């Protein structure tokens, strides 16, 4: 039976001295829990929000307890969502914990994908199970009112999700539901330029590129790009080490606070997810 880990444990400010002997499902997590490698990835339920069509989006992120080790878990029993109708969009690639200069409070990867629940979902649950480093951890997503998120805009903070296009004349999208770019094809080892065009009321939109799914290593010439003007674009060059089907994820955020453009991650609002499917040939 899967162990259920409540996302609320991430809010703890201290860790027990004997943490290595306590099951992960019973531990609070803070920076002292982090290690360079050898620790699991924790699936995280970040909350939910209503959509205009009557459906709801359930947000999931993850907390990699390693500061250096990247972990990959392909879709299957070790990386699955139930009910099965919602399975398939979760990441298979888990980057190390973000640098403290990026998001220095809770330090996890925020709402990297959403599950769209139907209008009659009610008290249903969507459970993401992830097995890493021998730890079988699960988290339930739901529509409880206490977990509702602001989406696209946060009037109290003056935050607005950037508008993003993944082609110069392509459709625009904003918010965590994400938009999908046109599929791309490239050969192993060959460069593939990926560009996001952004519009925001303020300069300084941060773009973060990473592998979301795929069988092999992906490197980026610029994993993080800051668009200095309110309207502009940020590009990176990706190279793929193995053939297969991949999904590249980009997140765009611009926080109104003076600290840095990514501070809004800590307030659960407001950013845009984008996804590009890439077929890599031998």
Secondary structure by P-SEA (a helix, b strand, c coil): cbbbbbccccccccccccccccccccccccccccccccbbbbbbbcccccccccbbbbbbbbbcccccbbbbbcccccccccccccccccccccccccccccccccccccccbbbbbccccccbbbbbbbbccccbbbbbbbbccccccccccccccccccbbbbccccccccccccbbbccbbbbcccbbbbbbbbbbccccbbbbbbbbccccbbbbbccccccccccccbbbbbbbbcccccbbbbbbbbbbcccccccccccccccbbbbbbbbbbcc
